[in-house]
Amino acid sequence: MLRNPVFPTHSLCGFQPAFSIVTFLSRLVTSASDGGMPVESGSSSAARQVKQKRKSHSLSIRRTNSTEQDRLGLQRDILEGQDSKLPPSLRSNLLDLFSQIEREFENLYLENIELRREIETLNERLAAEGHTFDGADLAKGALKTKASHSTSQLSQKLKTTYKASTSKIVSSFKATAARAVCQLVKEYVGHRDGIWDLSVTRNQPVVLGTASADHTAMLWSIETGKCLLRYTGHQGSVNSIKFHPTEQMALTASGDQTAHIWRYMVQLPTPQPVADVSQTPCEDDVDFSDKDEPDCEVEGPIDCPSIRVATTTLRSHQGVVIAADWLVGGRQVVTASWDRSANLYDVETSELVHSLTGHDQELTHCCTHPTQRLVVTSSRDTTFRLWDFRDPSIHSVNVFQGHTDTVTSAVFTVGDNVVSGSDDRTVKVWDLKNMRSPIATIRTDSAVNRISVSVNQKIIALPHDNRQVRLFDMSGVRLARLPRSNRQGHRRMVCCSIWCEDNSTCNLFTCGFDRQAIGWNINIPALLQEK
């Protein structure tokens, strides 16, 4: 139940525990412009008398507050002792939120008193300048304007505070519901620097791959979280990793200006019972802070086999290779670089087939269509380009200018859509048949990094700079935000997300610059039902 701020009886008479917030707001604003806020004074002596009354009134408020706080503390103990169907943790969170609302209203009330004192001072100043009689009408009009402006500011501040407080309450309910459908299952810790990218194999054995700024790529057992293999062939940051559609081969792009293709062989360990990490008690499951937290520390060296030599090395770029992907069939690969170009290579011969130029600034990402010979490249020049290789004799390109800042990624869906994310804090959904304007726009509060779209239900996973991960459908409706607190979730910016809907343990993976990858279990039917 909402604990009520303490107000003098002449401002808000009979303010009971069942008093509605809306009525409270309207009466508080009214008290600011009526009897509780004088608009003119007949003389300086009268003003001084009013000022003395205000001082004595302020002292009475302090005395009243001390007794009321004891009474309200007793009320809280009584409320906490009553039977309730709500879980204790949720009930405690609600009581804390209501306490925050009360404190905000108390602060606003004190600001209201300060506004009254300012008007009294203005009255005295006008009286001293001789405007009390000859310019009475002018002074009255000026003071009414001042009072009206102050009341308007107070009203707006109250509305903003009320909206922020209620949004926190709504967010806490949403976070509680999100934990039921979005659960953290496994954390993959072992890299010594941030993780830029991750991917899941498309064939057996199904493993998770991560690419890190520590110059390595790692393969992980999804069920146990154990590192199975480490690739150490790059001399720079490993910026992306993608798996061959049918064979046990991985493609990695690096800051050493090369892309490597390397074969792997792993043996999966015996699965262990999965601990329900999401049920771990948490003091604060909703974190609104943007402050980074300490990284995950690696305890000693990771004991796993290593590969140091690539099967194929692709060299043609004059800058950092930021991303790479396999074309359908796996016979060709495409790479994207900070040298403003994308290259198409033949896997068997390692020869450069085409150099795709046209972007005005560095490329940030590249992606291939799952069933057609189409490539989309993203760039810092605020555009993304669609390259068509379906006709061997004609290589067409289309340029799309739908963002106002760096396009961090653009990915294909199984159907005829492209989804693009940007540092302008938006995600746009496009139809390949009509790319003149987006069919949906998602606006967020933070820059969006490498996004992923689920194959079956087409749910978009948005990794953010502010450590959050949000889920949206293709029409732009928000479905959920993954749980994040001081004890679980990412501690720094989230760089990438990838879906793996066929896996029963984890069907969504995210990675970030806190040196860890996280496996989530998303109850997609329940998620869509809540929609």
Number of C-alpha atoms within 10 A of each C-alpha: 12 18 19 22 20 21 17 14 9 10 16 15 10 11 17 10 11 10 12 11 12 11 10 15 16 12 14 23 18 17 17 24 18 12 11 15 19 19 23 22 22 13 15 18 12 12 19 15 10 16 16 12 12 15 11 11 13 15 12 12 15 12 11 14 16 11 11 16 13 11 11 16 12 12 14 17 10 10 14 14 9 8 7 10 6 9 9 11 12 13 15 13 17 18 17 13 18 19 18 14 20 18 15 16 21 16 11 17 19 11 13 21 15 12 18 21 17 14 21 22 16 19 24 21 14 19 22 12 9 11 16 22 12 9 14 17 12 13 21 17 14 15 20 17 13 16 22 15 12 18 21 15 13 20 18 13 13 20 14 12 16 18 12 13 18 15 12 16 16 12 15 20 14 15 19 15 16 20 19 15 20 22 20 24 20 23 21 20 20 22 25 19 21 23 29 26 28 26 23 21 21 17 13 9 13 18 22 24 26 28 29 28 22 18 21 26 29 22 25 23 22 25 23 17 23 19 22 22 22 21 23 18 18 23 14 19 25 31 27 28 27 24 24 22 17 12 14 17 17 24 23 31 29 28 21 18 22 24 31 20 22 19 17 14 9 15 10 16 12 8 11 9 7 11 11 11 14 19 11 10 10 13 11 13 19 18 14 11 9 13 10 13 11 8 16 17 14 13 8 7 9 15 12 12 11 16 14 12 15 18 11 16 16 21 17 18 21 14 18 23 31 27 29 28 27 25 23 17 14 16 13 19 25 26 30 30 29 22 19 22 23 28 20 22 23 16 17 9 11 16 14 17 13 13 15 18 11 12 21 14 18 20 30 25 29 26 23 23 20 17 11 13 16 19 25 25 29 29 28 22 19 21 25 28 19 21 18 17 15 12 9 8 7 9 13 11 15 11 16 15 14 20 20 15 18 24 31 26 27 31 23 22 17 14 13 12 19 21 22 29 28 28 21 19 21 21 29 22 24 22 16 14 8 11 17 13 14 18 15 16 18 17 12 14 11 17 22 31 27 26 26 28 24 18 15 10 13 15 22 26 27 27 28 26 20 20 23 23 25 16 19 19 20 20 13 18 14 15 19 24 20 20 26 21 16 14 15 16 26 28 25 24 23 30 26 28 27 24 23 19 17 11 13 10 17 21 18 22 25 31 30 28 23 26 25 28 31 22 25 22 19 24 14 16 11 12 17 14 8 11 11
